């Protein structure tokens, strides 16, 4: 029995170790391609933070597993918020991406979104949302551990409206008014700080109003307008095993994004919802090990969501 435990621990740590290796490989490639050391430091650090958090989540007892996610969120979120944005003096908020694209400055903001929101999700899905988002870093500290019933689908169009307004406003400022200070320097940092304070206030307010930590993610966050497209093709998804499932519904009750996981089990498919942030809460809640993180290819986008 003693020989089995180390082997089991190594098996649990294989996925976190894989995340670290992939991020460091990406960091080295971007460093060599760009000639700048920043990508090596940034993505190497974030990969270590996320992989370390996933490792803690894998080995900690069930009641303490959320500590692993909080560690990853805090390490990655503070790195991006403090060192990349504030000290690096660059707006890496959603609008910063468009200021960068519209003005031709493909720096940290553009690089961040290309990796975390466009090409990364083709491999990792919305792992960033669950383990590295600086907004979730704060929202995960709120007391509503079980999500409330999800609002009707019409409210989710607010995030697309938000994304459209963000793109429209930055385009107007750049192409009509000739304003190019939304990305770098004090004006860019001012935009970043004020924008994030607004997001934090809105996210916390919604959480208390709806008794749901992830209300902001479900209804307001503009970045999901991109993520819901790219994560359809994600290789990393949660696999369901109908033979092991007892249909207790524990996974669906605890899912922060209100995904109807048993519906995918009945379909004998992986969890194909683009709302899944790979937080692994459902995996921890399952008492029969019917849910596992797996790598494969299938087309996501089949949305089984529990609504009130």
C-alpha positions in Angstrom: 0.0 0.0 0.0 2.8 2.4 0.8 4.3 1.9 -2.7 0.9 2.8 -4.3 0.6 6.2 -2.7 3.7 7.7 -4.2 2.7 6.4 -7.6 -0.8 7.8 -7.2 0.7 11.2 -6.3 3.0 11.2 -9.3 0.0 10.4 -11.5 -2.0 13.3 -10.0 0.9 15.7 -10.6 1.3 14.7 -14.3 -1.2 17.2 -15.6 0.1 20.2 -13.5 3.7 19.3 -14.5 2.5 19.2 -18.2 1.1 22.7 -17.8 4.4 24.0 -16.5 6.3 22.4 -19.3 4.0 23.8 -22.0 4.1 27.3 -20.6 7.9 27.3 -20.3 8.2 25.9 -23.8 6.0 28.7 -25.0 8.0 31.2 -23.0 11.3 30.1 -24.6 9.8 30.2 -28.1 8.4 33.7 -27.7 11.7 34.8 -26.1 13.7 33.5 -29.1 11.3 34.8 -31.7 11.0 38.3 -30.2 14.5 38.8 -28.8 13.0 40.2 -25.6 13.4 38.5 -22.2 10.0 39.7 -20.9 8.0 36.8 -22.5 10.4 34.3 -20.9 9.8 35.8 -17.5 6.1 36.4 -17.9 4.9 33.2 -19.3 7.4 31.1 -17.4 6.2 32.6 -14.1 2.5 32.3 -15.0 3.0 28.6 -16.1 4.7 27.9 -12.8 2.0 29.7 -10.8 -0.9 27.9 -12.6 0.9 24.5 -12.5 1.8 25.0 -8.9 -1.8 25.8 -8.0 -3.0 22.8 -10.0 -0.5 20.6 -8.2 -1.7 21.8 -4.8 -5.3 21.2 -5.9 -4.4 17.7 -7.0 -2.8 16.6 -3.7 -4.7 18.5 -1.0 -7.7 17.0 0.8 -11.1 17.8 -0.8 -12.0 20.5 1.7 -8.7 22.3 1.2 -8.5 22.0 -2.6 -9.7 25.6 -3.2 -6.5 26.8 -1.6 -4.6 25.6 -4.7 -6.8 27.6 -7.0 -6.5 30.7 -4.8 -2.7 30.4 -4.7 -2.6 30.2 -8.6 -5.0 33.1 -9.0 -3.2 35.3 -6.5 0.3 34.6 -8.0 -0.7 35.0 -11.6 -3.2 37.8 -11.0 -0.8 40.0 -9.0 2.0 39.4 -11.5 -0.2 40.7 -14.3 -1.8 43.5 -12.3 1.2 44.9 -10.5 4.3 44.0 -12.6 3.0 43.9 -16.1 0.4 46.7 -15.9 1.4 49.1 -13.1 5.2 48.8 -13.1 5.3 48.0 -16.8 3.0 51.0 -17.5 0.8 49.2 -20.0 -3.0 48.9 -20.1 -3.7 45.2 -20.4 -7.4 45.6 -19.9 -9.7 44.5 -22.7 -9.6 48.0 -24.2 -5.8 47.9 -24.1 -5.8 45.1 -26.6 -7.7 47.2 -29.1 -5.6 50.3 -28.4 -2.6 48.1 -29.2 -4.1 46.7 -32.4 -5.5 50.0 -33.7 -2.2 51.9 -33.1 0.1 49.1 -34.2 1.8 48.5 -30.8 1.9 44.7 -30.4 3.3 44.7 -26.9 2.2 43.1 -23.6 -1.5 43.6 -24.0 -1.7 42.1 -27.5 0.7 39.3 -26.5 -1.3 38.5 -23.4 -4.6 38.2 -25.3 -3.2 36.2 -28.2 -1.8 33.6 -25.8 -4.5 33.6 -23.1 -7.6 34.3 -25.0 -7.1 33.2 -28.7 -4.4 30.5 -29.2 -4.1 29.2 -25.6 -7.8 28.3 -25.4 -7.4 26.1 -28.4 -5.3 23.9 -26.1 -6.4 24.7 -22.6 -9.9 26.0 -23.0 -10.8 28.5 -20.3 -8.2 27.4 -17.9 -7.1 31.0 -17.6 -10.6 32.0 -16.3 -10.4 29.4 -13.5 -6.7 29.8 -12.5 -5.1 33.1 -13.6 -7.7 35.8 -14.0 -7.1 38.9 -11.8 -10.8 39.7 -11.6 -11.6 36.1 -10.4 -8.7 36.5 -8.0 -10.9 38.9 -6.0 -14.3 37.4 -6.8 -13.2 34.0 -5.5 -12.8 35.5 -2.1 -16.5 36.3 -1.8 -18.6 34.0 0.4 -21.0 32.5 -2.1 -19.5 29.1 -2.5 -22.6 27.6 -4.2 -23.9 29.4 -7.3 -27.4 30.7 -7.5 -29.7 29.7 -10.4 -28.5 31.1 -13.7 -30.5 34.0 -15.2 -32.3 33.6 -18.5 -30.1 33.5 -21.6 -31.1 37.0 -22.7 -29.0 38.5 -20.0 -25.9 36.9 -21.3 -26.0 39.2 -24.4 -24.9 42.0 -22.1 -21.3 40.7 -22.4 -21.4 40.9 -26.2 -22.8 44.4 -26.0 -20.0 45.3 -23.5 -17.4 43.8 -25.9 -18.9 45.8 -28.8 -18.9 49.0 -26.9 -15.3 48.6 -25.7 -14.1 48.0 -29.3 -16.3 50.8 -30.6 -15.1 53.4 -28.1 -11.4 52.6 -28.6 -11.9 52.7 -32.4 -13.6 56.1 -32.1 -10.9 57.5 -29.8 -8.1 56.3 -32.1 -9.5 56.9 -35.6 -11.7 59.9 -35.1 -10.1 61.8 -32.2 -6.5 60.7 -32.8 -6.1 59.6 -29.2 -3.2 57.0 -28.9 -2.5 57.2 -25.2 -4.8 54.4 -24.1 -2.1 51.7 -24.1 1.1 53.1 -22.6 2.2 55.6 -20.0 0.2 57.3 -17.3 -3.0 57.7 -19.5 -2.9 53.9 -20.2 -2.3 53.0 -16.6 -5.1 55.4 -15.5 -7.5 53.7 -17.9 -6.4 50.3 -16.6 -6.8 51.2 -12.9 -10.1 53.0 -13.3 -11.5 50.2 -15.5 -10.5 47.5 -13.1 -11.9 49.4 -10.1 -15.2 49.6 -12.1 -15.1 45.9 -12.9 -14.3 45.0 -9.3 -17.1 47.1 -8.0 -19.6 45.8 -10.6 -18.5 42.2 -10.0 -18.8 42.4 -6.2 -22.1 44.2 -6.4 -23.5 41.6 -8.8 -22.2 38.8 -6.6 -24.0 40.1 -3.5 -27.2 41.0 -5.5 -27.4 37.5 -7.1 -25.6 35.5 -4.4 -23.2 34.3 -7.0 -19.4 34.8 -7.1 -19.2 34.3 -10.8 -22.2 36.5 -11.9 -19.7 39.0 -13.6 -18.2 36.1 -15.6 -21.6 34.9 -16.7 -23.2 38.1 -17.7 -20.8 41.0 -18.0 -17.2 40.0 -18.9 -16.4 41.1 -22.5 -13.5 38.7 -22.9 -15.9 35.7 -23.0 -17.1 37.0 -26.4 -13.7 35.8 -27.7 -13.3 32.8 -25.4 -16.7 31.3 -26.4 -15.4 31.0 -29.9 -11.9 29.7 -29.3 -12.7 27.2 -26.5 -15.0 25.2 -28.8 -11.8 23.6 -30.2 -10.1 23.1 -26.9 -8.2 19.9 -26.6 -8.4 20.0 -22.8 -11.9 19.2 -21.5 -13.6 17.2 -18.7 -14.5 13.6 -19.5 -17.6 12.0 -18.1 -18.0 8.3 -17.4 -21.6 7.0 -17.5 -20.6 3.7 -16.1 -19.2 5.2 -12.9 -21.9 8.0 -12.5 -24.5 7.4 -9.9 -26.6 10.4 -11.1 -26.4 12.1 -7.7 -26.2 15.6 -9.3 -23.5 16.8 -6.9 -21.3 18.1 -9.8 -24.2 20.2 -11.2 -25.1 21.6 -7.9 -21.6 22.9 -7.2 -20.5 24.0 -10.7 -19.8 27.8 -10.5 -20.9 28.3 -14.1 -24.2 26.3 -13.7 -23.3 23.7 -16.3 -25.6 20.7 -16.4 -22.8 18.1 -16.3 -25.0 15.0 -16.0 -26.5 15.9 -19.3 -23.1 15.4 -21.0 -22.7 12.1 -19.0 -26.0 10.9 -20.5 -24.8 11.9 -23.9 -21.5 10.0 -23.3 -19.5 13.1 -24.3 -17.0 15.3 -22.6 -18.3 18.5 -21.1 -18.6 20.6 -24.3 -19.9 23.8 -22.8 -17.8 26.9 -23.6 -18.8 28.2 -20.1 -16.5 25.6 -18.4 -13.5 27.3 -16.7 -11.8 24.0 -15.8 -11.9 24.9 -12.2 -12.3 21.2 -11.4 -14.9 21.8 -8.6 -17.1 19.2 -10.2 -14.3 16.6 -10.3 -13.7 17.1 -6.5 -17.4 16.9 -5.8 -17.8 13.5 -7.6 -17.5 10.6 -5.1 -17.1 7.9 -7.8 -14.3 9.4 -9.9 -16.7 9.6 -12.9 -15.2 13.0 -14.0 -11.6 13.5 -15.2 -9.5 16.0 -17.1 -8.6 14.6 -20.5 -7.0 15.6 -23.8 -8.8 14.9 -27.0 -10.5 16.5 -30.0 -14.2 17.2 -30.2 -16.2 20.3 -31.2 -17.5 22.1 -28.2 -20.4 24.5 -28.0 -23.2 22.2 -27.0 -24.5 24.2 -24.1 -26.4 22.3 -21.3 -26.9 25.0 -18.7 -29.1 24.9 -15.6 -31.3 28.0 -15.4 -33.7 29.3 -12.8 
